Amino acid sequence: MKLGNLPMSFLKPLSPPSNKNTSKNKKISFDLADKVQKVGYKSVIDLGREEKVPFPHNIGDYPTKILPQVIGEFIERFTENGELVVDPFAGSGTVAVECAIRNRRSINIDINPAALDIAKRKLDSLLSSSLFSSINTEQILILGDARNLPLKSECADAIITDIPYADMIKYSNLKNDLSTIGNYEKFLEEIYKCFEEFNRILKKDRYCVVFVADYRIARSRVILPLHADVIKLMQKIGFELFDLYIWRYYRSGSFRPFGKKPYQAMNVHSYILVFSKQSHRKQIIKNRPIRYRKSLVEKIKKIYEYERSSSGS
């Protein structure tokens, strides 16, 4: 069985074979810098309310808040041309399309055939569009479960994925869909199995990017801190937390506080967690002492002088 142009060494034997869709081979030639606003390296990412979802991501109706421009930026940061990106929660194919545009290969797995159908429509439209004269990449869509990825160990150059946020958004009514698990502790048990698979398929000294949001339950006036639990689970497996970003998104309609006083805030952000799979544990080397401004040094001296005089009195 051959899936596109990917070497068979990437794939575990599948029985029965998983459903798959493969885009055609083409070559890309256009300047991305002219098409998207740069995300930058500040820890808060805010592209503004005016930033729109570009073609072909606007095809189909699928619940997601992450702008493809943001996902595309992280694809470029953590991979090189021709490398393989794996998205174990592919949804409607945002990672697949962005990989195609940026000359990366990708394998995209999702348990929901309706989502993969939208992804295929996006890829087909991308290939037939006059905006993109050619694409030199191979995008593979596989119907499967992130808890048992049909890939061989250490085949992925990067993992970039937007995981389910417990059952905050139910993407389907399928029995094995993690977004249908109502018990939060049970959800964490199952997502941990996915993270173990992430660790298995990712090459050493490469990166895993996880998009995630906390689950605010207004009626119970509690927040399930999913991003913090994801960090704990990934570190338990052996991943290092390399970086953390806040993605600021914009809601339509008016804002209102939740519940009764004291009110809870309206959520307008998600987290982007970047983990590294190290070939060996790093020794933590502390940063150099901070060089304070002269005015701040004078203020600190006065505080020390006051403490000494107070203790001596």
C-alpha positions in Angstrom: 0.0 0.0 0.0 1.4 3.4 -1.0 0.2 6.7 0.4 1.4 9.5 -1.8 5.2 9.8 -2.0 5.9 9.2 1.7 8.4 6.3 2.3 6.7 3.2 3.6 9.1 3.4 6.6 6.8 6.1 8.1 3.8 3.9 8.4 2.9 1.0 10.6 1.1 -1.9 8.9 -2.7 -1.2 9.1 -5.3 -3.9 9.4 -7.8 -3.1 8.1 -6.2 -0.3 6.0 -7.3 3.2 7.2 -9.4 5.5 5.0 -7.1 8.0 3.3 -7.2 10.9 0.9 -4.1 12.2 -0.8 -3.5 15.5 -2.6 -1.7 15.6 -5.9 2.0 16.6 -6.2 2.7 20.1 -7.3 5.3 22.8 -6.7 4.8 26.2 -4.9 6.0 29.6 -6.0 4.8 32.7 -4.2 6.0 34.9 -1.4 4.2 34.2 1.9 5.5 37.5 3.4 3.2 39.3 1.1 0.2 37.2 2.1 0.2 37.0 5.9 0.9 39.2 8.9 3.9 38.0 10.8 3.2 36.6 14.3 6.4 37.7 15.9 8.1 36.4 19.0 6.2 38.2 21.8 4.5 35.9 24.3 1.1 37.4 23.4 -0.1 36.9 19.8 -2.7 39.4 18.7 -3.3 39.9 15.0 -6.3 42.1 15.5 -10.0 41.8 14.8 -9.5 42.7 11.2 -7.4 39.6 10.4 -9.5 37.3 8.2 -9.5 33.6 7.5 -7.9 33.3 4.0 -8.7 30.9 1.2 -9.1 27.9 1.2 -9.5 27.8 5.0 -12.9 29.5 4.6 -14.3 26.4 2.9 -16.7 24.3 5.0 -18.1 24.9 8.5 -16.0 23.6 11.3 -15.6 25.0 14.9 -12.1 26.4 15.4 -10.8 29.8 16.6 -7.1 29.5 15.7 -6.3 31.6 12.7 -4.4 29.5 10.1 -1.8 32.3 9.8 -0.8 31.5 13.4 -0.5 27.7 12.7 1.5 28.4 9.6 4.0 30.5 11.5 4.7 27.7 13.9 5.1 25.3 11.0 7.8 27.5 9.6 9.5 28.0 13.0 9.9 24.3 13.8 10.4 22.7 10.4 12.3 23.1 7.2 11.2 22.7 3.6 10.3 19.1 2.8 10.1 17.9 6.4 7.2 15.9 7.8 4.6 17.5 10.2 2.0 15.2 11.9 -1.3 16.5 13.2 -3.0 13.8 15.3 -6.2 15.9 15.7 -6.5 17.1 12.1 -10.0 18.5 12.2 -10.8 20.3 8.9 -7.2 20.2 7.7 -5.7 23.6 8.8 -2.3 22.1 9.3 -2.5 20.1 6.0 -3.3 23.3 4.0 -0.6 25.4 5.7 2.0 22.6 5.1 1.0 22.5 1.5 1.5 26.3 1.1 4.8 26.1 3.0 6.4 23.2 1.1 6.1 20.7 4.0 4.7 17.2 3.9 2.1 16.2 6.5 0.1 13.3 7.8 -3.2 14.3 9.3 -5.2 11.9 11.5 -8.8 12.5 12.7 -11.5 10.2 14.1 -14.2 12.2 12.4 -14.8 11.4 8.6 -16.9 14.6 8.2 -13.9 16.7 9.3 -11.6 14.9 6.9 -14.1 15.5 4.1 -13.8 19.2 4.6 -10.0 18.9 4.7 -10.0 17.1 1.4 -12.2 19.8 -0.1 -9.8 22.5 1.1 -6.8 20.6 -0.4 -8.6 20.0 -3.7 -9.5 23.7 -3.9 -5.9 24.7 -3.1 -4.6 22.6 -5.9 -7.0 23.9 -8.5 -6.7 27.6 -7.4 -4.9 30.1 -9.6 -3.5 31.8 -6.4 -1.1 28.9 -6.0 0.6 28.0 -9.3 2.3 24.9 -7.9 2.8 23.0 -4.7 5.7 20.7 -4.0 4.4 18.7 -1.0 2.3 15.6 -0.1 -0.6 15.8 2.3 -2.2 12.6 3.7 -5.5 12.4 5.5 -6.1 9.3 7.6 -9.2 8.2 9.5 -7.8 7.1 12.8 -7.5 7.6 16.6 -4.8 9.7 18.2 -4.4 7.1 20.9 -3.1 4.6 18.4 -1.4 6.5 15.6 -0.7 4.4 12.5 2.9 5.6 12.2 6.3 4.2 13.0 8.3 5.5 15.9 10.4 8.7 15.5 9.2 9.5 12.0 7.8 13.0 12.6 10.0 16.1 12.3 7.3 18.1 14.2 3.8 17.6 15.8 1.5 20.6 15.5 -2.1 20.1 16.7 -5.1 21.7 18.2 -6.4 19.2 20.8 -10.0 18.8 22.1 -10.8 21.0 25.1 -12.5 18.2 27.0 -16.2 18.3 26.0 -16.3 22.1 25.7 -16.9 21.6 22.0 -18.3 18.3 20.8 -17.0 17.7 17.3 -19.1 14.6 16.7 -21.3 12.0 18.4 -18.8 9.2 17.6 -18.2 6.8 20.4 -14.4 7.2 20.5 -14.3 10.9 20.0 -12.5 12.4 23.0 -14.6 15.6 22.7 -17.6 13.5 23.9 -16.0 12.5 27.2 -18.0 14.4 29.9 -15.8 13.3 32.9 -12.8 15.6 33.0 -10.5 13.1 34.8 -11.4 10.5 32.3 -10.6 12.9 29.5 -7.2 13.5 31.0 -6.6 9.8 31.1 -7.4 9.4 27.5 -5.5 12.5 26.3 -2.5 11.2 28.2 -2.5 8.1 25.9 -2.4 10.5 22.9 0.6 12.3 24.4 2.4 9.0 24.8 1.9 8.4 21.1 3.2 11.9 20.4 6.3 11.0 22.3 6.7 7.7 20.3 6.4 9.2 16.8 8.4 12.4 17.3 12.1 12.4 16.5 14.5 13.3 19.3 15.5 16.9 19.7 12.4 18.1 17.8 9.3 20.0 18.8 5.6 19.4 19.6 3.2 22.4 19.4 -0.1 22.0 21.2 -3.0 24.5 20.9 -5.3 24.4 23.9 -7.8 26.4 25.9 -9.1 26.2 29.5 -12.6 25.0 30.0 -14.8 27.7 31.8 -18.0 26.3 33.3 -19.9 29.4 34.1 -22.9 27.6 35.6 -20.7 26.0 38.2 -18.4 29.0 38.5 -15.2 26.9 38.0 -12.4 26.7 35.4 -10.9 23.5 34.4 -7.2 24.5 33.9 -6.6 22.3 30.8 -3.4 24.0 29.7 -1.8 23.5 33.1 -2.9 19.8 33.1 -1.5 19.3 29.6 1.9 20.7 30.8 1.9 18.3 33.7 1.0 15.3 31.6 3.6 16.1 28.9 6.3 16.6 31.5 5.4 13.3 33.1 6.1 11.6 29.8 9.4 13.4 29.5 8.8 16.4 27.3 10.4 19.7 28.3 8.3 22.9 28.1 10.2 25.0 25.6 7.9 28.0 25.2 4.4 29.3 25.9 2.3 31.8 24.0 -1.1 33.4 24.6 -3.2 33.6 21.5 -5.7 36.5 21.6 -8.8 35.8 19.5 -11.9 38.0 18.9 -15.5 37.0 19.5 -18.4 38.3 17.5 -21.2 40.1 19.3 -21.2 42.0 22.6 -19.3 41.0 25.8 -21.0 40.3 29.1 -19.6 39.0 32.5 -20.5 35.5 33.5 -22.9 34.7 36.4 -23.5 36.9 39.4 -21.1 39.1 41.4 -18.2 38.6 41.6 -18.3 38.1 37.9 -16.1 35.8 35.9 -14.2 37.1 32.8 -15.2 36.4 29.2 -12.5 34.1 27.7 -10.8 35.6 24.7 -7.5 33.6 24.6 -6.0 30.2 24.0 -2.6 28.8 24.9 0.1 27.6 22.5 2.4 25.2 24.3 5.7 24.3 22.7 7.4 21.1 24.0 10.7 19.7 23.1 11.7 16.0 23.1 15.3 16.0 24.3 17.7 13.1 23.6 19.0 13.7 27.1 18.0 15.8 30.1 19.3 19.3 30.1 21.1 20.7 33.1 19.4 23.9 34.1 21.8 26.8 33.9 20.6 30.0 35.5 20.5 33.3 33.7 23.1 35.9 34.2 22.3 38.4 37.0 19.9 41.1 35.7 21.5 44.5 35.0 19.2 47.0 36.5 18.8 50.6 35.4 20.8 53.1 37.4 17.6 54.7 38.8 16.3 51.3 39.9 19.7 50.5 41.5 19.4 53.7 43.6 15.9 52.8 44.7 17.0 49.3 45.7 20.0 50.8 47.7 17.6 53.0 49.6 15.4 50.0 50.5 18.5 48.1 51.8 19.6 51.1 53.8 16.1 51.5 55.3 16.1 47.8 56.3 19.5 48.0 57.9 18.6 51.2 59.8 15.3 49.6 60.9 16.9 46.4 62.2 19.6 48.4 64.0 17.1 50.6 65.9 
